Amino acid sequence: MTDIEHRLARIRRLFTRLRELNWPEAAPSPLDESAVERFEAGNGLRLPENYRRYLLEFGDVDTGLMALAAYGTPLARQAEADPFWRLNTSPFRLTRPWSGTPADLEEAREGMGEDADHLDPDDFYDIDGGPRDGTMHLGGTRSQLYAWLVLNGPFEGEVWVDSLGYAPDGWLAPAVDMLQEFVPDRWWHPLRDEPWFPAVEEPAGGPDFLDLTGDSLAQIVLRAEIRHALDADTARAVDQRLEYRERFDFRHLPHPGAQAPR
């Protein structure tokens, strides 16, 4: 089994479990191959194979990795999207995480003084073109972190996360160990000692689109499993705490059978 097939099998299994748990967003909507081919022909490219296979079996940005993210730009809306969000077929320019040019680093040091000590000089280097060349927008968080699919070159099929809007502290880097920016793992850590807490699937943790999608779905399955394990009132209380996590202390969640707080 190829890496792509192995990853697709994992995603398939997770969607199956969501359907078993009656999760409302567990119905993928595959794209027709002719629609994908028209998109490719119209833009003069072939999409990365891992992303292409996902579209044909599960659908566009409303499923999987970006299901919990805002501001996605699906294939059907690429042509009408603002130029900043539109697919860019130029060669991908970056060779490693990027925070700007050496001149940007010097300017940051002058403006920030000692506060600039945390900036990594290796992340500041000259590039020929723009940092988002050779990428397609997948989605982002409400805190303005954006996910871009790399379309070509050595990193083809990877997802890179973009916080360049936070310059000089921003970066564009492979989404390794960054899934929590889209599906915060901290939602679940305080629940792990509860007797009803389900088994947790270890994340793949890499920047490959399918790995990240599987990790995201595993988090959604985890939430569905929690709902399934609890009575309705307690599940509702847990959902409220997950939805408004800053307002509650997860360590004091009610046990199954306990009266849900009002």
N, C-alpha and C positions, 0 to 999 in steps of 0.2 A: 504494500500500500504506500503510495507516494505521500509526501508531507501534506500536500493539499488535500488528498483524499482522507487522510487521518484527521485533519483539522475539520473538514466538512462533516465527517462522521460524528465528531464530538458535538458540533453545532446541531446536527440533526437529532442527536440523543437529547440534548438540552431542550430543544423545541418540543420534542415528544413528551418530556416530563412536564413542561409547562401546560401542555394540553391536558395531560392526566390530572393536573392540579386545577384545571378550569381557570387558568390565568387568562384574563381578557385579551391580552396582546400577544397571544401565542399562535397567530394565524399568519404565517408568511405569505407574501403576495409576489410570486416569482415574476420576473420580467420575461417577455417573449424574446427569443433570440433575435428575431428580425428587428425588434426595437433597439436592442443593444448594437446590432450590426449597423443600423442606420445612424445611431449616435457616433459610433466609431468612424464610419465613413465621412460623416459630416464634419468631424473634427480632425480627420487625418491621423488617427492613432489606433492602436489596439490596447484596450485596457489591460492592466496587470491581470494575469491569469487567476490569481486567488480572488481578487475583487470581482472579476468577470463571472467566475463560477458561483460566487455568492449571489450576485444579482440574478442569475438564471435559476437558482434553486430557492432563494429565500426573499429576494426583493431589494428595494433601494434603501435609502438612509433611515427610513422609519422603523426598520427592524434591527435587532442585534446591537452592535457597538454604539450607534448613535440614537438608540431608542429613548434614552434618558437625557439626550443633549438637545439644546435649542439651536435654532438658526441653521438647520441643515440645508444643503443645496442639492436636491435630487437631480438625476439626469434630465428629467423632463423640464426642469426649470433652468438648466445651465445657460441656454441661449439668451434668456431674458434677464439673467442675473446681473447685478452690478459688476463692473470689470474686476473689482477687488476679489469677488467670490467666484468668478468664472474660471473654468478649467484653463490651464496654461500648459501648452504642449512643448515649450522650450526645454532644453536639457536641464535637469535638476543640478543646481550649482554647488550644493554644500557637500563637504567631505566629512564633517563632524558637527557637533552642536555649534550654533552660531548666535552671537549676541550683537554683532555689528562689526565695523571695520576697526583697525588699529586707531584711526583718528577718533572714532566714537569712544574708544576706551580712554584715550588721553583726555578728551573733553569731559568724560564722566569723572575721571580722577581729579581734574581741576575743579569741577563743580561740587564733588562730594567729599573731597579730602579723605580722611581716614575711613569714612563710611564706604569707600570704594574698594577697600582691601579684600572684600569677599568676591570681587569680580575676577573670573578666571581668564587670564590673558590668552589662553589657548582657544577660547571661544570667540575671539575677535580677530578676524582675518579678512583680507580682501577677496571679493568674489566678482566675477564677470557676469553681471546681470543682477536679477532680484532674488531674494532668498526664497520666494514662493514660486519661482519658475519651475516648471515640470511637476506641478502638483494640482490636485483637485480638492476642493473644500468638501469635507464630510459633515462637519457640525461643530458645535462649541458649547461651552458652559455659559451660564448667566454671569459668571465672573470674567467673561471675555478671554477665555482660553480657547483656542481654535485647533481643530484636528484637520490635517491635510494628508491626503493619500499621495505618495510619491509615484509618479507615472512612468519613470524611465531610469536607466542607469543602475549602479550597483545596489541602490536602496529601493528598487522598484517593488511595489506591493507593501511597503512599510507605511505606518502612520507616524507622522511627526507632529508634535504638539507645539503650538505657537503662542508665546506670551510676549511677543515683541512690542505690543502696545504698552507694556510696563517699562519701557526703556528708561534708564540704562540697566535695569535689573531683568529685562526680558530676555528670552532666548527662543530659538527654534531647534528642537532636539528630538531624537527618536523617542517614541512613547514607551520607554522601558520603565516599569514601575510607576507609571503615571496614570494608570487607569483610575486611581482614586480621585483624580481631578474630575472625572466624569461620573463615576459610581463610587462614592467615598467608602473605602473599606472601614473607616472609623465608625460607620453606621452599625457595623456588626460586632466589632471587637468587644464592646461591653456586654453583649448578649451571650457570649460563648459559654459562660458558666451556668446559664439557666438549664434546668433539666429537660426542657422541651426543645432546646436548640438543635437543629438538624446538623448532619454531617456537612462539612465545608469542603468544596472541591478546591484543590490547590490550583492557583492560577498558572498559566503558561508563562506570563510575565514578559513576553517579547514584544517587539514593535510590529510584527507581521499582522496585517489586517485581520486574518482569520483567528489568530491567537487572541488578539484583543477582543474580537467579537465574541469568541467563546468565553473569555473571562467575564465580559459584561453580562452575557446570558446566564453564566453561573451565578452571578450576584442576583439577577432577577429570579432565578430558580430558588435561591436561598430565601428571598423574601416571600416567595409563594409557599415554600415549605414551612416557614414560620407561621404564616396564616393558616395553613392546613393543620398544623399541630395544636392550635389553640382554639378555644371556644370563641364564638363570634364577638362577644363583648371584649374579651381580652385582646383578641387580634385587632379590633378597632383601636383600642388604647395603644397597642404597640405601634400601629401604623401612624397614629397621631404623633408619637414620640419620634418616629423616624422622619416624618414629614417636617416637624418643627424641632429639630434636634437641639438647637441652641437653647431652647426653653425648658428642657427636661434633663433629668439625671438618669441616664440609662441604667445605672446600677440598681435602681429601685423599681424596675418594671415588675408588674404583678405576675405571679405564677398562674398557670392554668387553673381555672376554677375560682380564682380570687375575684372579688367584685371590681369591675372596672371603675376607675376614678371618673368623676364627673367634671 
